Every structure is written in structure tokens, then in C-alpha cells.
Amino acid sequence: MGVNSLIFIALTLLLSLTAEASHCSIHGVPLVRNIGELPQDNYGRPGLSHITIAGSVLHGMKEVEVWLQTFAPGARTPIHRHSCEEIFVVLKGSGTLYLASKSHGKYPGEPQEFPIFTNSTFHIPVNDAHQVWNTNQNEDLQVLVVISRPPVKVFIYEDWLMPHVATKLKFPYYWDEQCFQTLPKDEL
């Protein structure tokens, strides 16, 4: 291992320790940041790399949240829905969007399949069950994701025929768990 590699590892460790100490503080977050220096994790989901570029919990955003996600070949989101709008921009790779646009009955039903590819974009309507899957076995799928009304409450399905009432609520979502603090109740 060369000297440059050791210096890089030492600086990375020092930055991660510094970031960990102030990871949940929205105070002092620089206006301009390098995406490569932002915390990334897979949150226990093999094949996923998630970076919150701008978020409600980490950065105090109130109306939108922006994520950079990379899916290894074969990796996918769970089948899920949420009561916010979501926009995807495919930066590289290809895969498949599964969308149950008629999911306003008792369960999502059979989804439509849409190919997604580099430079494509798509949006997910509020409460439509969906899944993004890197079906390309040769390269990563990287997407920029924008959601409204953060932090997101996600309802997860085991399959497309699971009744809505049987879904599992995941809130706060994985990348918000560490820093999420319940808001004080607005009571008289």
C-alpha cells in the first residue's frame, strides 16, 4: 500500500469521525458540498448505495428531498408506496420500473413494466405502488431522486397482491432513522 493510499485512508477516517460527531446537526452545513464527501450507506440492503444530497432530517429541507442512489445489477427497491410525489432521473445504466397505477383498490394488482435507461426520467404519482429494479446484469443503475413532503413514510408490500391494510409502515425510513427526532406535539 502506497503513501498516497495511506494518506487518503487517514483523511477519509478523520472526515468520517468529524462527520459522525455532527452528522445530525443541520447547523454549519456548507452551502456548496462535494457529493463524494457526503455519507453513503446501503442501510442493510445489499446492492444499494444511498446518499441524501439534501434532506429534511439531515439538512432541514421542508418541501423536497434529493437522493443519489446506485443499484448493483439485480438490486431493487421493495414494492412500496408513499403519499408524496417522486421524480427519478436515470443518470446511468438501465433497468425496469414496475408501477401499479391502478393500485387504489384493495391491493396494487399486476404492475405495468416500463424500461428505464440513461437520460430517461419518470415520476411516481402519490400512493401508486411501485418498484425500481436494476434488471441489467452488466452495469450499475444510478438515479437521482426527488421527493416531495419529506420525511417520507413508506408502506412496504411483500408482493403485488398484498392488501394495502397488511402493508408494513417504515417510518422513519432507513436513512432518516439515526437523526430523526419526533416533533413536539402541537397541543393547547
Helices and strands as residue ranges (DSSP letters): H 3-21, G 35-37, E 40-41, E 48-54, H 56-59, E 64-71, E 79-82, E 86-92, E 94-100, E 112-117, E 121-124, E 129-133, E 141-148, E 154-157, G 164-166, E 168-170, G 174-176
